[in-house]
Amino acid sequence: MNRRSFHLPVALALALAAPRAARAFDVVISTQGEFADAYLVNGTAFPPKVVFDAPDPANPASVTGTPPRGGRHLNGKLCFIPRRSGRPNRYLVADDTYREACLDSDPPQARCAVTRRGSPFFVGKDPDGWGVFRLNGKWSRVHIHTAWPGFDTTPLGTDPGTPPQGNADPQGCVFDAQGNMYGNDVGTGDPTNMDPSREGALIVFFPGPRHRYDTYCFLDKGLKQAGMPAMDESGNIYVAETGMGMMWKYSPPFPASVADCPGADHLVTTAPTKTMFPTPGEPTPAAIVRVPGTDHWYIDSVLLPGVPGSGGGIINEYDANGVFVQTIVQNVPPGTLLNPLGMDVGSDGTLYYAELNLNADTSTGCGRVSMVRFVGGTPQAPQVLGQNLSFPDGITVIDSSQVHVNFPRLAPAPEPSPTTCNGGG
């Protein structure tokens, strides 16, 4: 489409009809079903969608042929590693590839036996955490995670057992001014589970002298369904505790190094200040994202108000003190909003969000990715970008120039059948 023509009229027509490859544009990255889909948003429903990361080889029983793009099982939000961390030109995403491809899979995928790190089929033996990627979408062979004793010696195709806190369900990420990375472990996901070792957590990883983020502290180990973290301009961290219907604001003191959590449990000896951030009208807060150009927040409630199986939840705007400003989208009429989770905002102010579409038993059905555009600050009717998705959780809007990827030339993402979408993801 971008090839030059020797005939001026044809060249002019192509130039007017086609977008310029060099011009940056918003790309919405959605993690679902272990894929990372990239929506080439254009202001309309169901824009082009391409594969940013394909989790598995076309033939998992073989290590021949073309390796998958990315080849990692991804979840949650994408975060660029800041230059001040000493490891620039990288991004990270929650990654549980080895467990799912090699331990949970029966039989294990053939690539699980690959030990040469330079092979495009190399998986590694890392527990659930965050994979670090080059800007071209290839895994850098660096993985960030908390310790899971005995995980790497578990025989292939064998259940590794109950994960320790930090490894159960990593999902979100955010960096502070010092280059430290804060991530959440959702935990068991069952708010009725009273086992404290299964609760969610907020973790900080330190770059360290080798810039590998291989030391860490837990800031909080007592969160029932910990949401993806966000940070304000002052460095305060916001995390939803969905299972308790709370949004928490964490303020300094924060640990500066692993010396601030010397115990075997890696829990900080001096806890940060933890205060409730009000979310009136949202009984089950889940995600929080900044309203551009303001000190306001968009916050969604994933389950309530509503009845599971009929859609539900709500997305509201709040000011810096948690005072309600306006409703962005709600499940009126039924089916308008199907249990929102991850959110992000585009360069033009458009709000993009994932929808789980919970069934009557609160398992996940066929999810969606949707958007709300604004005219004069007034939210317009939502539009669907993708549907029949398996547990879409993370949404990240990036500028196409931030990565070394020619998005229009990536393979089209498969359109899932409504018979295949489920809670896996």
KOLGUTI-764880 format. One record per residue: residue in one letter; x, y, z of N, C-alpha, C, CB in turn. Coordinates in steps of 0.1 Angstrom, whole numbers, plus 5000, padded with zeros to 4 digits. Glycine has a CB too. Example, Ala and Ser with C-alpha at 12.3 -4.5 7.8 and 13.67 -1.06 7.14 Angstrom:
BEGIN
A513249435078512349555078513249675078511349555090;S512849785071513749895071512950005079514149945057;
This chain:
BEGIN
M500849885000500050005000500950135000499150005012;N502150125005502950245006504050244995503650245020;R503950154985504950154975504650274966504850024966;R505850334961505750454953505350414938507150524953;S504650494932504350474918505050584909502850484916;F505350544897506050634888504950724881506750564877;H503750694883502650774877502150874888501550694871;L502251004886501851104895500451094900502151244890;P499451074890498051074895497850954904497151064883;V498450844901498250724910498850744923498750594903;A500050804923500750834936499950924944502150884933;L499451034938498651124946497351064951498251244937;A496750974944495550914949495850824960494850834937;L496950744959497350664971497650744983498550574967;A498350854981498750944992497550995000499651054988;L496451024992495251084998494450975005494451154988;A494550854999493650745004494250675016493250654993;A495550665017496150575027496850655037497150485020;P496850605050497550675061499050665058497250615074;R499850765063501250755061501850665072501850895062;A502750575068503350475077504150545088504150375069;A504750665084505650735094504850805105506550825087;R503550835103502850915112502350825124501550975105;A502650865136502250795148500750795150502950845160;F500250685156498850675158498650585171498050615146;D497450595177497150525189496850375185495850575196;V497450285193497150145192496750095206498450065188;V495650025206495049975219495449825220493549985219;I496349795230496749665233495849595243498249665238;S495249485239494349415248494849275250492949415242;T495049235263495449095266494149015269496349095279;Q494048905262492848815264493248685258491648875256;G492748575266493048445261494548415260492348415249;E495348485267496848475267497448545255497248335266;F496648595245497048675234497248815238496148665222;A497948895231497949045231497549085217499349105235;D496249135217495749185204496049335203494149155203;A496249385191496449525189495349575180497849555182;Y494549675185493449735178494049865171492249765187;L493949875158494349995151493150085150494849955137;V492950155161491650225163491550345153491550275178;N490350365149490150465139488850545141490050405125;G488350535154487150615157485850535155487150745150;T485850415149484650345146484650215153484550325131;A483550145153483450015159484149915151481949975161;F484649805157485349695151486449745141484349605144;P487449815146488549855137489449735134489349965144;P490449745125491349635123492049595136492349685112;K492149465137492849405149493949305144491749325157;V495149325150496249235145496849175158497349325138;V497649075155498348995166499649065170498648845161;F499649115182500849175188501649065195500449285198;D501048965201501748855207500848735206502048885222;A501348625199500648505198501248405209500748435184;P500448345217501048275229501748145225500048245239;D501248075215501747935213502147915198500747835217;P503047815196503247775182502047725175504447675181;A501947735162500847675155500647525158500947695140;N501847455159501847315163502647305176502447225151;P501947305187502647295200503547175202501747305211;A503347075194504046945195505346955187503246835190;S505647065181506847075172507647205175506447075157;V508947195173509847315174510447345160510947295185;T509747305150510147345136509147445131510247215127;G509547505120508647595113508747735119507147555115;T507847825116507947965121507447975135507048055112;P508248035144507848045158506748155159509048085167;P505948145169504948245171505448385173503948205182;R504748485169505148625172505048645187504348735164;G506148675194506148695208506248565215504848765213;G505248475214505248345219505148335234506548275215;R504548435240504348435255502948445259505148555261;H502548385270501248395276501148525284500948265284;L500348615280500348745286499048785292500748855276;N499048865303497848915310498149055315497548815322;G497049125317497049255323497649365314497949245335;K498249465320498649585314500049585309498449705324;L500349655299501749675294502349805299501749685278;C503549805304504249915309505649935303504349905325;F505950055299507250075294508250105305507250205284;I509450045305510450065315511050195313511449945315;P511150285323511650415321513150415319511350505333;R513650515312515150525310515950525323515450645301;R515350595333516150605345516350475352515450705355;S515750365348515850235354517150175350514750145350;G517850225339519050155334518750055324519850105345;R517450025321517149925311516049985302516549795318;P516450085294515450155285515150065273516050285281;N514250115265513850045253513349905255515050045243;R512549895266511949765270510549795275512849685280;Y509749695274508449705281508149575288507249745272;L507249575297506949445304505449425305507549445319;V505049295306503649255307503649135316503049225293;A502649115324502448995332502548865323501148995340;D503248765328503648655319503648525327505048675313;D502848425323502848295330503048185320501448285337;T503948205310504148115299504647975304505148165290;Y505647965312506247835315505147745322507447845324;R504547805332503547725339502447675330502847805351;E501847755322500747715314501147625302500047845308;A502347655296502747575284503447445288503647655276;C504047445300504847325303504447245315506247375305;L503747305324503347235336501847205336503747315349;D501047305333499647275332499147205320498847415333;S499947215309499647155296499847005296500447225285;D498946925291499046785290498746735276498146715301;P499746705268501146695272501746835271501846595262;P502946845277503646975277504047005262504946965285;Q504147135259504547175246505947125243504347325244;A506247105230507647055226508647155230507647025211;R508347285229509347385232509847395246508847525228;C509047325255509447325269510847255271508447255277;A511247165262512447095263513647165257512346955256;V513347285251514447365245515247435256513847465235;T516547415256517447475266518347585261518247375273;R518447595248519347695242518647835242519747665227;R519147925250518548055252518348135239519248135262;G519148105229519048185217518048135208520348175210;S517448015211516347965202515148045203516147815206;P514448065192513148145192512048065199512748175178;F512347935202511347855209511647845224511247715203;F512747905229513047895243512047955251514447965245;V511647885262510547935271511147975285509547815273;G512247915289512747935303511947855313512648085306;K512247875326511547805337511047905347512447695343;D510648025343510248125353508848105358510448265347;P508648135371507248125376506448255372507248125392;D505248255375504348365370504948495375502948345375;G505048595366505548725370505348815358507048715374;W506448885354506348985343507448955334506449125349;G507148935321508148925311508649055306507648835299;V509949075302510449195297510749175282511849235305;F510249275274510349255260511049375253508849255254;R511749345242512349445234511249515226513349385224;L511549635221510549715214509949655202511049855211;N510649545197510149475185509149365189511249425177;G508849355201507949255206508549115210506949225196;K509849105209510448975212510848975227511748955204;W510648865233511048845247512548865249510548715253;S512948935259514348965260515148865268514549105267;R514448755273514948655281515048695296516248605276;V514548815299514548865313513148845318514949015314;H512948805330511648775337511748825351511248625336;I510748905355510648955369509648885377510349115368;H509948835388508948755396509448745411508748615390;T508548715419508948675433509248525433507748705443;A509848485444510348345445509248245447511348335457;W509348135439508448025441509347895443507448005428;P509747865455510647755457510247625451510847735472;G511147555444510847435438510147435425510047355447;F509747555420508947565408509747515396508547705406;D511047555395511847525383512347385382513047615382;T512047305393512447165393511247075392513247125406;T510047135390508747055389508846985375507547145390;P508546855375508646775362507546835353508346625365;L507946835340507046875330505646805330507646865316;G504646875328503246825328502746795342503246695321;T503446845353503046825367502546955373504246765374;D501546945381500947055388502047105398499647025395;P502447235397503447285407502947315421504047405401;G501647295423501047315436500547455438502047285446;T500147495450499547625452500647725452498847625466;P500447835444501447935443501548015455501248025431;P502748055459502948155470502448295466504348155475;Q502248375476501848515473502848585464501548595486;G502448645454503248715444503248645431504648715450;N502948505431502948425419501648385415503848315421;A500548405423499248345420498648405407498348375431;D498648535406498048595394498548735392496448605395;P499848755388500348885385499548955373501848875381;Q499449085374498549145364498949285360497149155370;G499049385369499349515365500749565368498349605371;C501049695365502349745367502349895366503349695357;V503249965374503450105373504850135378502350185381;F505450235373506850275377506850405385507750285365;D507650425395507850545402508950625396507950525417;A509250745402510250835397511650775399510250965405;Q511850675407513150615409513350495400513350575424;G512350465392512450345383512050215390513850335378;N511550225402511050105409509650065402510850125424;M509449935401508249885395507249825406508549775384;Y506049875406505049825415504049735407504249945422;G503849615412502949525405501949465415503649415398;N500849415410499849345418499749205415498449415417;D499549125426499148985424497648975429500048885433;V496748945419495348945422495048855434494548905410;G495748745435495448645446494548535440494848715458;T493848475449492948365445491848405436492448295458;G491348525437490248575430488948535436490248515416;D488948465447487748425454487648495467487648265457;P486748595468486748675480486248605493485848795478;T485648485491485248405502486348315508483948325498;N487448305501488548225506489248295517489548195494;M489148235529489748305541491148265544488848265553;D491848195535493248155537494048275535493648035528;P494748335545495548455542496648435533496048505555;S497148315531498248295521497748295507498848165524;R496448305505495848305491495448445487494748215490;E495648545496495148685493496048755484495048765506;G495548855478496348935468497349025475495349025460;A498249085467499349155472499749275463500549065474;L500449365469501049475462502549465464500549625467;I503349465454504749435454505549545447505049295448;V506749575452507649665445508949595442507949795454;F509349605430510649545425511649655423510449465412;F512949635427513949735426514849705414514749745439;P515249805407516149775395517449715400516449905388;G518049755410519349705415520449745406519249555416;P521749715410522849755402522949695388524149725410;R522249575386522349505374521049535365522449355376;H520149615371518949655364518149535360519349745351;R518049445368517349315365516049305373518149195368;Y515749395383514549395391514349255397513349425382;D515449205403515449075409515449075425516648995405;T515149195430514949215445513649285447516149285452;Y512949255458511649305459511149315474510649225451;C510149385476509449385489507949385487509849515497;F507249325496505749335496505349455504505149195502;L504449535499503949645506502649605514503649765497;D501949515508500649465514500449325510499449565510;K500049235519499749095516498349055520500749005523;G497549155522496249125527495049175519496049175541;L495149175506494149225497493349115490494849315486;K492049125491491149035485490849085471489849015493;Q491449015461491349055447491949195445489849055442;A493249195445493949315443493949365428495449305447;G493549485426493449545412494849595407492449655412;M494849635394496049685388496349825394495949685373;P497649855397497949975404498050095394499249965411;A497750215399497950335392498650435402496550405388;M499250535396500050635404499750775400501550605403;D499650865410499351005407500751075406498451065418;E500651205403501851285401502751305413501451415395;S502151275425502951295437503551155441502051345448;G503251055434503850925437502950835446505150945444;N501750875449500850795456500350675447499650875462;I500150565453499650445445498250415449500650325448;Y497450375439496050345441495850205436495150445433;V495150125445494949985442493549945447496049895449;A492749885439491449835443491549705450490549825431;E490749695461490549565467489049525464490849565483;T488949465452487549445447486749355456487649385433;G487349245462486649155470486049215483487449045474;M486649335487486049405499485449535495487249435508;G485249565482484649685478485349815481483249685484;M486749805481487449925485488449965474488249885498;M488750095474489850145467490850215477489450255456;W492150165477493150215486494050305480493850095492;K494550405488495550495484496750475493495050645485;Y497850435487499150415495500050535493499850285490;S500550585504501450705504502650675512500750825510;P503750745510505050725516504850715532506050825513;P505750635538507050585533506950455525507950555545;F507650455514507850335506509250285507507550375491;P509450155506510850105507511750145496510749945507;A512950165499513950215490514850095484514950315496;S514849985492515649865487515149745495517149895489;V515749635492515349505499515749515514515949385492;A516649605517516949625531515749665540518149725533;D514749715534513549765541512549645543512849875534;C512849525539512049415541512849285544511049385529;P513649285555514649185557514149045560515649225567;G512849035564512348905568512148805557511048925575;A511948685560511748575550510448595542511648445557;D509448675548508248695540508348815531507148715550;H509448895531509749005523508749125525509648965508;L508049115537507049225540507749345546505949175549;V507449465541508149585546507949595561507549705539;T509049635568508949655582508249785586510349655588;T508249885577507550005580506550015568508450135580;A505249995571504249995561503950135556502949935566;P503650145543503150275538501850325544503050275522;T501550445543500250495548499250455539500350655550;K498150385544497150335536495750395540497050175538;T495150465531493850535534492850495523494050685535;M491550495527490550465518490350585508489250435525;F490250555495489850645485488450625482490850645473;P487550725484486150695482485750675468485350805488;T484750585465484250565452482750555453484850435445;P482050665457480550655459479850605446479950785463;G478950515448478250455436478950345430478050565426;E480050295435480750185429481050085440482150225422;P480149985442480349885452481549785450479049805454;T481949765438483049665435484049735426482449545429;P484849835431485849895423486949795418486550015430;A487449815406488349725400489549785394487649635390;A489349895386490449955379490350105380490549915364;I491550175379491550325380492550375370491950365394;V492250485363493150545353492850695353492850485339;R493950765351493850915352493050975340495250975352;V492251075343491651155332492651255327490351225338;P492951245314494051335309493851485312494251305295;G494951545316494951695317494251735330494251755306;T493951645339493251685351493851605363491751655350;D493351625375493751535386492551445389494051625399;H491651425380490551335382490951195378489351385373;W489951105381490150955378488950905372490550885391;Y489150805362488050715359488250585367488150685343;I487150545373487250425381486050335377487150455397;D486250205375485150115372484850025383485550035359;S483649985383483149875393482749755384481849935401;V483349645387483249535378481949455379484449445380;L481449435391480249345393479049425395480549255404;L479049515405477849595409477949735405477649575424;P476849805403475449755403475149665391474449865403;G474249565393473849475382473649335388474949475372;V473249245379472949105382473849025373471449075381;P474748935379475548855370474748775360476348755378;G475148775348474448715337473648805329473548605342;S473548935334472749035326473649155324471549075334;G474949145325475749265324475749335337475349355313;G476549445337476549525350477849595352476249435361;G477949655364479149745366478849885362480349685360;I479849965364479650115360481050175359478750185371;I481150275351482450355350482050495354483150335336;N482650555364482450695368483750775368481850695382;E483550905368484650995369484551055383484651105358;Y485751065390485851125403486951225403486051015414;D486851325413487851425414488951365423487351555420;A489951455426491151405433490851355447492151515433;N489751395452489351355466488251245466488851475473;G487951195454486951085454485551135453487150995465;V485351265450483951315449483451285435483951475451;F482251235434481651195421481551315412480351125423;V481951295399481851405389480751365379483151425382;Q480851255372479851205363479951065360479951295349;T478851005355478950865350479350865335477550795352;I480250775332480750765318479950665311482250725318;V479750545317478850445310478350355321479750365299;Q477150305319476450215328475650115320475550285339;N475150015327474449905320472949945318474549775328;V472750055311471450095308471350135293470950215317;P470550075285469749955288470649825290468749925277;P470149715296470949595298471749555286470049485303;G472949525288473849485277474749595272473049445265;T474549715278475449825274476749815280474749965278;L476849765292478149745299478149605305478349855310;L479249535302479349395306480549365315479449305294;N480449435327481449405338482849445334481449255341;P483149585335484349635330485549605339484249785329;L486749595334487949565341489049665337488449415340;G490049625329491049715326490649835318492149645319;M491349955319490950075312492250145309490050165321;D492150235298493150325295492550435286494450255288;V493350545284492850655277493750695265492750785286;G493150715253493850755241494250895241493050725229;S495050925231495651065230494551165227496651075219;D493351125222492251225220491251215231491651185207;G491651145242490751145254489751035253489951275254;T489750945243488850835242489150735253488850765229;L488150685260488350585271488050445265487350615283;Y489050365267488950225262488950135274490150185253;Y488150025273487949935285487649795281486949995294;A488049695289487749555287486549525295488949465292;E485749425290484549385296484549235298483249425289;L484449185310484549035313483248965309484749015327;N482049025310480748965307480548835316480748925292;L480348865329480248755338478948685337480348815353;N478948555338477848465338477048475352478148325335;A475948405352475148415365475948355377473848335363;D476848265374477648205385478948285387477948065383;T479048405381480248495381481448435374480648525395;S481348325367482348285358482348375346482248135353;T483348385338483448475327482948415314484848535325;G482148495306481648445294482448505282480148485292;C481748545272482348605260482548755262481548585247;G483848795265484148935268484249025256485348935276;R484449155259484549255248485649355252483149325246;V486049425241486749555243485949665237488249545236;S485749775244484849885240485550015242483549875247;M484850115237485350255239484250355240486250295227;V484550465247483650575248484350705244483050595263;R483850765234484350895229483651015236484250905214;F484251125236483651245243483551365233484651285254;V482451435234482251555226481951665236481051535216;G482851765237482651875246482651825261481451945243;G483351715264483451665277482251565280483451775287;T481351555271480151465274480451325268478851535268;P480351225275480551085270479451055260480650985281;Q479850985249478950945239478650795241479550965225;A477750745233477350605235478550515232476150565225;P478750405240479850315238479850245224480050215249;Q481050215219481150135207482050015210481750215196;V481749895204482449775206483549765196481549655205;L484849735201485949715192486149565189487149775199;G485949485199486249335197485249255206487649305200;Q484949135202483949065210484348915210482549075204;N483648835218483948685219485348665224483648615205;L485748745234487048735240487048655252487648875242;S488248585255488348505267489148585278489148375264;F488348625288488948705300489848815295489648605309;P489248915288490049035285490249115298489349115274;D491449135302491749205315492449335313492449115324;G493649335306494449455305494149535292495949415305;I494149665294494049755282495149855284492649825282;T495949875273496949975273496950045260498349905275;V496950185260497050265248498450305246496050385248;I499050275235500450315232500450405219501350195230;D501450485218501750555206502550455197502550685208;S502050445184502750345176504250365175502150345162;S504750495177506150515175506950475188506350665173;Q506250425198506950385210507550245208505950375222;V507150175198507650035196508150025182506649925199;H509049925179509549905166508749805159511049865167;V507549835156506549745150505849815139505649685160;N505749745127504849795116503549735118505549765102;F502649795125501349735129500549695117500649835138;P500349785107499549745096499949615089499449855086;R501249575091501749455084501749335093503149485080;L501249345105501149225114499949145109500949275128;A499949015112498948925108497548965115499248785112;P496448955108495148985114494948895126494048965104;A494348945137494048865148492848775145493748955161;P492848655149491648565147490448615153491948425151;E489348605147488048635153487448515160487048685142;P487448525173487048405181485548365179487348425196;S485348235179483948195179483348205193483848045174;P482048245193481348255206481348115214479948305205;T481648005207481747875214483047855221481447765204;T484047935218485447915224485748005235486447925213;C485048115237485448215247485048165261484748355245;N485848185271485648135284486548205294485947985285;G486648165306487448235316488848215315486948195329;G489348135305490848115304491448235299491147995295;G492548275306493248395301494048455312492248495296;
